[in-house]
Amino acid sequence: MRYDTLAQMLTLGNIRAGNKMIVMETCSGLVLGAMMERMGGFGSIIQLYPGDGPVRAATACFGFPKSFLSGLHEFPLNKVNSLLDGTFSAEMLSSEPKDSTLVEESNGEHEERQISEQADEDSMAEAPESNPEEQRTMEIIPQDPENKEPKEKGNKRDYIQEKQRRQEEQRKRHLEAAALLRERNADGLIVASRFHPTPLLLSLLDFVAPSRPFVVYCQYKEPLLECYTKLRERGGVINLRLSETWLRNYQVLPDRSHPKLLMSGGGGFLLSGFTVVSDSLRADPSLKSCASTLDSHEPEEPAAKKQKCVGSGS
């Protein structure tokens, strides 16, 4: 992704302080970091990620303070459909039980201990009889792992407890992000993913409030053309525009200022637009509040003027 394309995305998406934004990107956190820098730590960002966890390698390079991370939320992409259907619950994010992990670790330690003891017995049986000093060393060697077992066991328990604590914190963050998404009043949507943009955009637009912008980035225009067609058929969006960023550097020297001969031609394509409330969306009970607010702002018809009755003089 080129820097001018990223700047166009931030401008078309109206990224500013105090917004509540949704971002789905697979650019190692580059788009997320640019949004956080533009918002300045004010507002909230909900990052949707595929896989086991979000990738924020580029975001860490920005060096944001902890206050910037307080408004950052995350939610798995594979739970979006259940959130839209209303079947999402906290039980779907339940972490692994503590007892099972401890039992598995203890069973593994027991098996390793049995294998080591059996190997020691075999080595003792195969070894020829020798001096008593060698026998003492043979007797002392198997005792060393037994002395280290309590330390290793303590380290494994600490690791298990730390893992369970992280899972519980991740579960709480997912519940907070789900509560924000259920409100369906996001101020914008940014999509820059390696996946096909059409199913992503059609499902994520339900979380965006009316009269809010959305921007989709793709390296090729064919997926965005298909997305453009689907949005026109679906409705609920206006001002759809498919554009290509164009960048050309200039050489500025005394009496030798001219555009450079070589330029970058792979800036990618952007699909942008605004959400509106259509008739099909007004029937959705979750958007009745939005429809009622729009109806309240409709201009009232002026009252009919009363006609004066003029009596005829006799």
N, C-alpha and C positions, 0 to 999 in steps of 0.2 A: 504494500500500500504506500502510495506516494504522499508526501506531506501536504501537497495542495489538495489532494483528495480528502485527506483527513480534515483539513480546514473547512472544505465545503460541507462535509458531513456535520461538523459542529455548528456551522452557520444555518444550514437548512433544518437541522433538528432543534434549533432555538435553545441550545444548551446554555443555561445561566443559573445563577445562584438561586436557591429556594425551590428548584424544580424537583419533581418526582419522576425519575426516568427509568426506563427499562432498556437493557442492553443485552444483546445476544451476539457474541463475537468469539472468533477462534483465531485471534491475532496475537496470542500470548499476552493479552492485557494491554496492548497499545491503545486501542480505542477507549477502554475503560480508564486508563491513566489520563488520557487527554480530556475526557469528560470530567473526571475528578479535579483536574487542574483548572478547568474552566468554571466549575461550580464553586471552587474555593472552600470546600468543607461545609457548605450550606445546602440543605436539601438531602435527598435520599436517592440512591441508585440500587436497582435490583438487577443483579447479574444472573442470567440463565446460562447454565453450563451443561455440556454433554459429558458423559463418563462419570468417574468417581468423584472428581472435585474440580474446582475452577483453576485455570492456569493463569498466573499473574506474574510471570517472570519480568515482563516489560514494566508492569505497574510498580514493582519493587525498585526499579531503577530511578523512578521519579523522586524518591526520598520524601514521601508525604509524612507529616506528623500523625500522631495517633488520633487527633481530632478529626482528620479527614476520613479515617476508617470507621468512625462511629456511625456514619450514615450509609455505609456499604453493606448490602444484603446479598445473599446468594440463594438460589433455588435450582434444583435439578430439572433438566429439560424433560426427562421422562415422566415427571409428575404433573406436567401442565394439563394434559388431557383430563386427568382425574380431577384437577382443580376446576376445570371448565364444566365438567359433568356434575360437580357437587359431591363426588364420592371420595374426595380427599379427606384423610383423617390423620391424627397424630400417630396412630398405630402403624401406618405405612412407613414411618420414619423411625421405627423402633430399632434400637441398636442391638448388638449381640448380647445375649445374657452373660452375666458375670460368672455364674457357676460353671457353665459349659466350657468357657475358656480356661478356667482354673483346672477343671477335670482333665481337659486335653493336655495342658502343660504337665500336670502331675503324671498322667499316663505316659507321656513322652519321656519324662525324666526317669520313670521306673523302667521303661524298656531300655533306655540308654545305659542305666546302671546294670541291668541284667546282662546286656551284651558285653560291657566292659569287664564285669566279673567273670563271665565265661571265657573271654579272651585271656584274662590273667591266669585262670586255672589251666587253660590249654598250654600257655607258655611255660608255666611252672612244671607241668607234666612232661613236656618235651625237653626241657633243659636238663642236661646231665648233672649228676651229683658232683659238687665241687667244694671249695673251701667254705667254712662257715661264714666268712665275711661276705662272700657273694650271696649266700642265702639271706643274710641280714638285709643286704641292699634290695634283694628281690622282695623281701617282706615289707620293706619301708616304702617302696615305689607305689604299690597300689593304695597306700594310705593317703598319699598326697591329694588325689582327686576327692576323697571323702572329706578332707579338711576344707576343700574349696567349695563343696556342695552348698553349704548354707549361704555363702556369698552369692553364688550363681542363682540360687533359688530366690534370694532377696531381690536381685537385679531383675529377674523375670517377673516377679510380682509387681515391682515398681513400674516396669514397662507395661504390664497389663492394666494397672490402675491408670497410668497416664493415657493409654489408648482409650480406655472407657471414658475418661474425663473429656477427651477431645471429641469422641462420638456424641456425648451428651451436649457439649457446646454446639456442635454442628447441627444437632437435632433442634436445639432452641433457635438457632439462626434460621433454619428452614421454616419453622413455625412462624417466626416474625415476618419473613418474606411472604409466606402464604397469606398471612393476615393483610399485608399491604396489597397484594395482588387481588384479593377478594373485593377490595373497595372499587376496583375498576375505574380509577380516576387518575391514571398516570398522565403526565404532561408531555410525554413523547416516547418514541420507540426508535432505537438504533439497531440495525441488523447488519453484521459484517461477518459472515460465516462461510465455511467451506461447503456447507450443506445447501441443498436446493432452497432458494428463498421463498417459494410459493407456499408450501405447507407451514413454514415458520411464521410468515407474515399473516396468513389468514387466521391462524390460531392466536397469535399474540395481539392482534388488533382489538380483540375483545376486552383487553385490559386497559386500553387507552381511552381517555375521556374524549368527548366530542370537541371539535375545533382545535385539535392538537396535531402537530406535525409528526411524520414518520419518514425515515430514510433507510434505504436498503442499498448496500454496496455489493457488487459482484464484479469479478474480473472480466466476465464475458457478458454480452448483451442479450444472448438468446434466453437464458433463464429469467432475466428481468422482463423481456417481452412477454413471456408466458405469464409471469406474475402480473404484468400490466393488464393483460386480457382477463385474467381471473378476477382482478379487482373491479374492472368495469362491469363484468357480469354480476358480481356480488353486490355492488353498490356500497353506500355508506362512506365513500371517499370522494374528494373533489381535488381539482388542481393537480392531477397526476402529470408528472413530468419525468421523462427519461433523458438523462444528460450524460455527457462524457467530459471529464476534466482534461484540459489541454494546457500544457506547460511548455514554455520556451524561454531559454536563458538568453540574456543579451550581454554582449561585451561592451563595456563602457570605458573608453580610453580617449585621450585627446585626438580629435580628427579621425578616430577609428572606431566609432560606436556603431555596432550593427548586430543583428541577431545571429546567434551561433548556428553553424550549419547542422550540427548534430543535436537532436533533442530526444526526450523520452516519449515513447508512444504507447506505453502500457500503464496508463493511470487508472484504468478501470471505468466502470459505469455506475451511475447513481439513479435510483428510482425514489422520488419524493412525492409527497402529497399531504393532504389534511383529512382528518376524520370528521364525519358529520353524522347526525342522527337521522336515519331513514325510517320509513314506515314499518319495515320489518323489525327494526331494532326497537321501535317504540313499544311493540308488543312484548318485549322481553321484560319480565318483572324486575330484573336486576337493574334496569335502566329507567325505571319509572321516575326515580328522583330527578334524573337528568332531563327527562321529557317534561316533568312538571315545572322545573326551573325555566326551561325554554318557553313553555306556555305562559308562564307568569310575566315574561318580558314582552309578550305580544302587545302591540298597541290596541288600546280600547277604542271602540267605535264611538264617535261623538254622539251625544244625546240629540234626539230630534228637537228642533226648535218648535216652541209652542206658537201656534198661530193666534193672533189677536182677533177676537170676534168684534167686528165693528157693527154696531146696531144701525139700522137704517132709520133716519129721522122721518117722522110723519109730517 
